[in-house]
Amino acid sequence: MNFLQKLFLVTTLLLCTGTSVLANSGVAKAIILKGKVVAVNPTTKETVSLKKGSWVNEGFVVKTEPKSFVKFLFIDKSQMNLGPKSEMEISKFPRKKAGIITLMKGSLRSKVTKNYLDNKDKDKSKLFIKTKTAAMGVRGTDFMVTYNPANENTALVTFSGAVAMAQITEAVRNIQVNQNSLEKVVSGDTAVIVTKGQFSGVSPGKTSRATTPIKINPGQLESMKSNDGTKETSDQSSTETKAPKKKFRNVIPPGVDAKGFSNKSKVTDQVETVIGKSATNEVVEKVEKEKAVSSADAPPPEGMVNKVTGEIAPPAGGYIDLATAQYVAPPAGSVYDAATETYIPPADFGGYNPDTGNYENSNYTLSDDGKFVPVESPDRAPASVNSDGAPTDKGDKLAVKNEPPKLAPLDKPIAPEVATDVDRVDGAGPSNGANEPSAAIAGFDQKDFDDIVEDKQDEIDETLSEAEDERNEILNNKTRVRFNINNSN
């Protein structure tokens, strides 16, 4: 072997060794990567820049920079997306036991494979996600966890399946973390099960246990679900915030209890004329079964507090701020939407970006300690104030308009309120800016009734469309069954 051949062989061996540093016992492979992502060796403290195809070992810490993300495929075929400005540790990931992932900062979106969940013990967790203040036992397939080390808040949203969540106490933090200890935590009396479309959070100092699962703003939920974590979470004060795509119209007459007026009219007869009675019965049975499961033991949408057990269910319909891991609960006076059984926060409480699902507010920034801080802008004139700081007569309206809202307490349910406006867009305030409780039913004219009829017709049309989709799915399933039987030989 001549010198050039020897040199080539040595170079090849060195390259192979260099690329396999993370692959010797790798448990996760980067299949999609954007921006700067690094893995830190816990023993040597060596930092390695990751690229597509890189393997990461058990025990390594993965960090993403702003506008960066990484999608991992684990050895159990599960997928995890680490969002921008996030940090996680692959604490344990054995091949035959549940893995343990520690989220140290930012957001983690995970999709656990159904095969991974298919074992004899359905009540045990198949994957554990933990933060400093919360433990989650994954029994579902699609969810997002956000952790903010500044306030130690943990927020969880489940898009599919179920995830058990419990607040971690100081005593638990000091014990050795393993699968058995975490299983005890997420199976304890204070744990909650967060199912499809629900949110639960942990806020040390405000909660003694994970909050009772509730619905968040339905528009934000859908936007978050469509964002697999690869889209950048922009600043709360972003001027690029888009108006919510889905419109919610509150057609309850002024002065009437919104929940009491709610009437879910039956549209079964109309559906039958389109898809037939047999298919309609199957659709109705499926819908009722799903509603029964989702509403079982569900807290009231206005929230509830049990001072004996420490259970807290904040009002439903608020937003999740992914930047601070806080829940922006609807305050008193929020309009109730009977269709979604959630409350719609006022306009000054912000909204969400329909592309990323991130909470945004064009006028205020939500700080880690739960305060709305006004955004200084050259286009915004300051309010006129006296020497004592009180608004002058001249600037009174502007001062009131620019007065920051206060984050609604998690442990304060919404008292029964009456609707005070007619038209309302999801995430926006009253269309005319009015908030007159004195507006009585006497002012409810024919146009208002026409609006109700129009909305009910829209509801029927939407139900018919959904029913047709259900019918097509049922027919397709039946066709597949027949096809499989005919071709079984």
N, C-alpha and C positions, 0 to 999 in steps of 0.2 A: 504494500500500500504506500503510495507516494505521499509527499507532504500535502498536496492540495486535497487529496482524498481524506487524509486525517483531519485537516482543518475543516472540511465540509461536515464530516461526521461529528466533530466536537461542537461545531456551531449548531447543528441540528439538535443534538442532545440538550444543549443549553436552552435553545428556544422551546423545546418540548417541556423541559423542566420549568421554565418561566411561565408558560401558559397553563401548567397544571398545578400551580401553587394552591389555587383555590378549588381544584377539581379532585384532589386526592380523596377527600371524604365529603365532597359537595352535596348539599341537600336541596339547593335551589339554584335554578339556572335563569339568568336574565334573558328573556325572550324579546322584550321591547324596552328600549332605553332612549331617553332624550336628555340632553344637557349634561351636567356634571353629577355623577353618582359615584360614591366611593364606598369601599368596605374596609373596616378597621379590624385588624387582628387583635383580639383581647389579650393575648400573651405577649406579643412583641411590640404591640402598639403601631405596627406598620400599616400604612394606609395604601390601599391599592385602588386605582381608578378602574371602574367596571366598564365593560362594553357589552354589546349584544353577544350572547353566547358564553359569557363568563359564569363560572360556578362559584357559589358562596358556601363556606363551611358552617357547620353548627358552631354557635358561639360568637360568630362575627357580628359586628354592628354595621348597618347600612345607613348611609346619610345621603340625602338629596339636597341640592342647592335650589335657589329660586328658579322657577321656570324649568325645572327638571323633574323627571319621574322615572320609575323603573317598574316593570312588570315581571314577576318571577313565576316560574313553573316549578313547583316542588316535586319531590320524589313520589308523593302520593297522587300526583296529577292535579293537585289544587293550585289555584292561581291567587296571587296577592299583588296588588298595586300600591306602591308607596308613593304618595303624592309629593308635590313640591314642598320644600322647606320642612322635611320630615326626617325622622330618625327611628329605626327599629333594631332590635337585637333578636337574632334567631337563637333564643335561649336553649331550647332542646327540640330536636326533631328526629327521634328514632323512627325506624322503619315499621315497627310493629306496635307502637304506642302513640297516643295523642301528642302532637307537637305543642310547643309553648313559644309564642311570639310575644316579645315585650315591646310595646309601642312607647317610645320615650318622648316623642314630639310629633305633632302634625296629624295627618290622616292616613288611614290604611283601609283599602277596599279589598275585600276577600271574596272569592267564589270557591267554595269547597265542592269537590266532585261528589256526585251522588253515589258512586261506587264506594267512595271513602266512608260515606255515611251508612252504607248498607252492612250492618252487623247485627248480631243477636240482641245486644243491649241497647235499645233505642233511647234509654233515659240517660246514658252516659255521654259526656262530651267527646267529640272526635278531634277537636282542636281547641287550644286555649289561647286567648289574647288577653294580656294583662297590661295595666298601666300602674303608676304608683298608687292610684286610689281606687282602682276597679279591676275586677276579674270577670272575664266572659268565657262561657263554655259554649262552643259552637255546636248547635244541633240543627242548623239551617244551612242554606247554601249561598246566600248573597247578603252581605251586610257591609256597613262602613263604621269605623271607629275613629274618633278624633280625640286627641289629648293635648291639653295646654299646660305645660309645666309652670307657667307664671301663676295661674290660679288653681292648678291641680284639678281642673274640671275634666271629666270624661263624658263624651256624648256618643251614643250608639243609635244607629238607625238600621232596621232590618228590612231588606227588600224582598226576601224570599226565605221561607222556612222559619226557624226559630233560634234565638240565642239567649242563653241564660246569663243574667248579669247581677253582680253583687258588689257592694262597696267594700273595699278592703280597709280593715282597721289597723291601727298601729301594731297590735299584737300579731296580726297575720303577716305584716310586712317583715317582721323580725325573724320569722321562721324560714326554714329552707323551702324554697319554692320547688314543688314537684307536682306531678299529675295528681297524686292522691290528695295533697293539701288543697290544690285548686278545685278539685271536684267537690270537696267538702264545702268550700266557700260558695260555689255556684249552685249547690244543691241545698243550701241552708234555708232556714225559715225567712231570712230577709232578702233572699234572691228573688228576682222577677224573670218572667219569660217574655222576651220581646219578639213578637211575631210580625208577619208581613205588614208593612206600612206603619209600623209603630216606632216610637222614640222613647228612650229612657236615658237618664243622665245621673251623674254623681257630681255634687258640688260641696266639697268639704267646708264645714262651717255653716252651710245652709241646709244640708241634708245629712241624715244619719244612716241612710240606706239609699239604694238606687230608687229613683222615682218610679211610680207606677206607670207602665207603658201607656202612652196616649198618641193620638194622631197629630202630626204636624200639618202645616199648610199643605194642602194636596198638590198645589202647583209646584212648590219647592221639592216635594217628595218625588214627583215625576222627573223633574230636572236633575235632581241628584242621582236618581236611578239610571238615567241615560248617560250620565258622566261617570265613566269607569275609573276616574281618578287621574286620568291623563291630561285633563284640562286645567289650566292654571287658575288658582283661586285668587282673584283680583282683590284690590283694596276695597274696604267697605264703602269708601267715599267715591268710588269710581264713577266718572261721568258717562261711562258707556253702559250703565245699567239700562236694560231694556224693560219695557212694560210687560207684565205677565201675559203670556199668550192666552191662557184660559180665562174666560170671563165668568164671574159669579154674579148673578143679579138677585138682589134682595127685593122681593116684591111684596113684602109684608106691609100692610097699611100702617101709617104712622100712629103711634099710641097703642099698638097691639103687641102683646107678649109674643115675641118671635117664635119661641119654642111651642107655645100653646097654639099658635095659628098654623104651625106646620101640618100639612096634610099630604100624605103620600098616596096620591090617587092611583087606583089600580088601572093598569093598561093591558091586562091579560086579554080582554076581548079584542082589542085592536091588534095585539100580537098574533092571536089565533088566526085572524083573517089573512095574515101574511104567511105564516109558517105552519099552520095547522095545529090542532089541539094536542096531538101526541107529542110533537116536538116542543110545544109550549110548556107542557107539563114537565118535560125533562129539564128545560131551561129554568122554570120556576123552582123546581126541586133543588137544582144545583145552587141557584142564587140564595134561596132561603137557608140552605145548609151552610153556605159560606158566611152568611150574615149571622147565623146562630153561633157559629164558632168564633167569629170576630167580636161579637157583642157579649159573649159570655164573661161575666164578672168585669166587664169594662166599666171604668169610672165615668161619671157624668161629664159631658163636654165642658161644663163650667169649672171642673176640677173638684178636688176634695182633699181633706186633711184628717188624718186619724192621729190625734195627739197621744193616744195610748201606745200605739204600735210604731209611730213615727212615719207611717206611710204618707206620702205626698203625691198627689196627681195634679200637676199644673193644668191650667185651662188648655184645651185642645185648639190647634189651629195656628200656633205660633211658628216662629222661624228658628232654625239652628244656625248660629254663627260659627262657621267652621274655623274662623281665625282665632276665636277665643274659647271655643267649645262651650258656649253659653246658649241657653234657650231663651229666646225673646218671646215671653208669654203674652197673650192678648190681655190688655188691661181692662179694667172696668169700663163699660160703655162700648166695648167692641160689638160689632154687629154679628148676630148668629146666622150662619148659613145652614138651613135645614137639610139641604141636599147632601152636604158633606159632613154634617153634624160637627162642625168646627166653628170657632169664632174668628173673625177677620180683624186683625189689628189695624189701628188708625194709620193714615198715610205717613205721619211723622215717625212711626216706628220702623219704617223702611220696607223693603221687599226682598226679592231674590233675582239673581241673574238667571234667565231661562236657559242659557247655554251651559253654565257651570253648576247651577243650583246653589251657588254661594249667596249668603245673606249680604245685602248691600243697602246702604243708606246714603243718598246724595247730599244730605245736610249734616249728618252727624257720623262720628266714628264711635263704635262701642269699645270701651277700654276693657282691660282684663278684670278690673274691679266692678264692672257692671254699670258704668256711667256713660251717658251719651255726651260726647264732646263735640261742640260745634265745629264744623269745617270752615276754616278761613278761606275765603275766595275773593279775588279782586272784583268779581261781579256782584258781590253781596255787600250792600251798604250796612254799616253797623247801626244797631238800635241807639236812639238818643236816650241818654240817661242823665239824671240829676247827679249832684255831687255825692249823694249817698248811694248811688247805684240804682235807684228806682227809675223806671221809665218815665220820660216826660210825656205830656199830652200829645205832643207832635209825633213822638216815636212810639207811642203806646202800642198801636196795632202791630208795628214791625217787631217790637220787643216781644210781644206775646207770641207772634208767629215764630220767632227765632228761639223761644225758650225751649231748652232741651227737654225731651220727655224723660220720664223715669222708668227704668226697667221694672216691670211688674214682679212682685215677689212670687216665688214658686209656691209658697204655702198660703196663698191668698186666693181662694176660688172667686169666680165672678158672681156677684150677686145678681138675682133675676133682674133683667133690664127689659125695656121695651124698645122696639125698633124706632129709629128717628129719621131714617131716610129711605128713599125708594130705590134709586139706582146706586149700585156700588160695584166697583171693579176690584177683583182680588188684589190685595196689597195696596189699595188706594183708599182715600177718604171719601166722604160724601161728595157727590158730583157738584152740588151747589154750595158746599161748605156749611150747610145748615146743620144745626144740632138742637132742634127745638122740641123738647119733650111735650110742650103744650099743644103741638099739632095733633088734632083729634081726628077721630074716624069721620067726623062730619065733613072733613075736607077731602075725603077719599072719593074722587069722582069716577065717571065712566071710563076715562082714560086709564086710570089705575087698574080697573077691572079688565080692560082690554089687554093691559100689560101682563096680568096674571094669566089670562087665557093664552096669550102668545107664548109665555114661558112654559105653560103646561103642554102646549102643542110641541114646543121644542123638546120637552122632556119625553113626550111620546115618540117623537121622531128618533130621538137618540136611543130610546129603549128598543124600538123596532130594528134599528141598525145593529145594535148589540145582539138582539135576538137572532137576526139573520146570520151573524157571525157564529153564534153558538150552534145554530142549526147546521151550518156548513161543517163545523168541527165535528158534530155528532155524526152527520152523514159520512164524512171522510173516515171517521173511526170505524163505522160499520162496514164501509167499503173495504178498508184494510183487513178487517176480520174475515170477511167473505173471501177476499183474495188469498189470504193465508191458508184458509181451510181448503180452498180449491187447489192450492198448489202445495199441500202438505206432503204429497207423494213425490 
